[in-house]
Amino acid sequence: MVEGSYRWRKIWRNNGWHRITANTHARRRSIPSALLWQELDTLLMRKARVEIQWCKGHAETPGNIRADMFARQSN
């Protein structure tokens, strides 16, 4: 998620949300969850002060507990 947000997102956007290899004869592969990445891209471009950080999953950190709570509420 972190590398996708900071590095791959810009490349995917420039490639029309497809993965492109150096082989010009290879098929352009779609990005898994491309619609979610596009939505995240739009949000991050609007909110430049948002910072994405990695944290261990299911850890007892306050931000992770809060994120889990929001995720459960959205279902």
C-alpha positions as CSV (number, residue, x, y, z in Angstrom):
1,M,0.0,0.0,0.0
2,V,2.7,2.5,0.9
3,E,4.9,1.8,-2.1
4,G,1.8,1.8,-4.3
5,S,0.7,5.1,-3.0
6,Y,4.1,6.9,-3.3
7,R,5.7,5.1,-6.3
8,W,3.5,2.9,-8.4
9,R,0.4,5.2,-8.4
10,K,2.1,7.8,-10.5
11,I,3.4,5.3,-13.0
12,W,0.0,3.5,-13.3
13,R,-1.7,6.9,-13.8
14,N,0.7,7.8,-16.6
15,N,0.1,4.3,-18.2
16,G,-3.7,4.6,-18.2
17,W,-3.9,2.4,-15.0
18,H,-2.2,-0.5,-16.7
19,R,1.1,-2.3,-16.0
20,I,3.5,-2.0,-18.9
21,T,6.7,-4.0,-19.4
22,A,9.7,-3.3,-21.4
23,N,8.6,-5.9,-23.9
24,T,6.5,-4.0,-26.5
25,H,4.8,-7.2,-27.7
26,A,3.6,-8.1,-24.2
27,R,0.0,-7.4,-23.2
28,R,-0.8,-4.5,-21.0
29,R,-2.0,-5.9,-17.7
30,S,-4.7,-4.3,-15.6
31,I,-3.9,-3.1,-12.1
32,P,-5.7,-5.2,-9.4
33,S,-8.3,-3.0,-7.7
34,A,-7.7,-0.3,-10.3
35,L,-10.9,1.6,-9.4
36,L,-9.9,1.8,-5.7
37,W,-6.4,3.0,-6.7
38,Q,-7.9,5.7,-9.0
39,E,-10.2,6.8,-6.1
40,L,-7.2,6.9,-3.7
41,D,-5.2,8.8,-6.3
42,T,-7.9,11.5,-6.6
43,L,-8.1,11.8,-2.8
44,L,-4.3,12.0,-2.4
45,M,-4.0,14.7,-5.1
46,R,-6.6,16.8,-3.4
47,K,-5.1,16.3,0.1
48,A,-1.4,16.8,-0.3
49,R,-0.8,16.8,3.4
50,V,-2.0,13.2,3.9
51,E,0.9,10.8,4.8
52,I,0.6,7.1,4.4
53,Q,2.7,5.0,6.7
54,W,3.2,1.2,7.1
55,C,2.1,-0.4,10.4
56,K,2.0,-4.0,11.4
57,G,-1.4,-5.5,10.8
58,H,-3.6,-6.3,13.8
59,A,-1.1,-4.4,16.0
60,E,-2.5,-2.6,19.0
61,T,-1.5,0.8,17.7
62,P,-4.2,3.5,18.1
63,G,-4.3,4.4,14.4
64,N,-4.6,0.8,13.4
65,I,-7.4,0.1,15.9
66,R,-9.2,3.2,14.6
67,A,-8.8,2.2,11.0
68,D,-10.1,-1.3,11.8
69,M,-13.1,0.3,13.5
70,F,-13.9,2.4,10.4
71,A,-13.5,-0.5,8.1
72,R,-15.9,-2.6,10.1
73,Q,-18.5,0.2,10.2
74,S,-18.4,0.6,6.4
75,N,-19.7,-2.9,5.8
